[in-house]
Amino acid sequence: MFYREAGQFKTSYIADQSILPIAQDRVFVFGFMAVAFLGVPWFIDSYWANAIFVPFLAYALAAIGLNLLTGYCGQVSLGTGGFMAVGAFATFKLITLFPDLNLIIVILLSGAITAAVGVLFGIPSLRIKGFYLAVATLAAQFFLVWLFNKVGWFFNYSPTGQITMPSVEMFGVLVTGPSASPAARYLFCLGFVVLFALAAKNIVRGRVGRSWMAIRDMDIAAELIGIRPLAAKLSAFAVSSFYIGMAGALYFGVWLGSAEPIEAFGVEQSFLVLFMIIIGGLGSILGSVLGAAFMTLMPIFLKNFMVDGLAVEVVTAKHVEITLMGVLIVFFLIVEPHGLARMWQILKEKLRLWPFPY
């Protein structure tokens, strides 16, 4: 069988603990990356970039960030939309105040600013948890959106209250603005997602990630074995907000181009990203990506099937989409709480034992 791993011996601890210890996994991942980096840019157009690839990549980065906090550290957050707004407005202010600053540095600085804000709003997690922490982060969501909507300095006192991303070049190629090519925008976002997904995978496999998971499983026992809840929880909020801030920067700067805080970063964004990690799989980097892909593609396929195929009205199709989303969340919580990532893992286990019974 093509997925059989018998005979793949490891001669060192490092080789045995590698991220992809099985040769077939390495071939699949590297082949997929080759197609993503070398194949997709040749045929991507404006529709594929604006409707599928760029929003998927931005949401994937946000889902990874929320999964680090909720899936790995067990701290429930409903403030993702507000933290994405922090990253977007930080990008706007930095790029207007320092127009010659490299865009990569701008996005990293936006993530760092969001991390500082995330630590500030993560302080209540030291005293409260569960439902009460969710309400506290929801309050942060409403406060941040209100702040960006009411304080004119954040949107340079624009009469409309909107922020607009100027055209920015990277190595002589436009990556933001209406004149930027779909391939350039796609590759820019893809590079960020791949790099920081790999970084997240290494973080959760190290000492910091293990301390997060200990806090998630039982915080009192974790404290008894020497893990400091203060450092673990606040570091989870910082790293998670850093990722979400960069996602907000890509969401605003590369995808939307212009945004208004209430419309673009409302509480719906917080719930949408939360649904992504529930469907994709809590405590899984792969699950974050799968959940983002599912929640990005499902409305498009459903709309094409119902509106174009069955001649259903757009409003009815939207209602069916919302209903189906709720049904899927209940289904995954009951049938497979670990989401799509666990289903993929089960499929691989079956392939390894095929054709023998599982």
Secondary structure, 3 states (H helix, E strand, C coil): CCCCCCCCCCCCHHHHCCCCCCHHHHHHHHHHHHHHHHHHHHHCCHHHHHHHHHHHHHHHHHHHHHHHHHHHCCCCCCCHHHHHHHHHHHHHHHHHHCCCCCHHHHHHHHHHHHHHHHHHHHHHHHCCCCHHHHHHHHHHHHHHHHHHHHCHHHHCCCCCCCEECCCCEECCEECCCCCCCHHHHHHHHHHHHHHHHHHHHHHHHCHHHHHHHHHHHCHHHHHHCCCCHHHHHHHHHHHHHHHHHHHHHHHHHHHHCEECHHHHCCHHHHHHHHHHHHHHCCCCHHHHHHHHHHHHHHHHHHHHHHHHHCCCCHHHHHHHHHHHHHHHHHHHHHHCCCHHHHHHHHHHHHHHHCCCCC
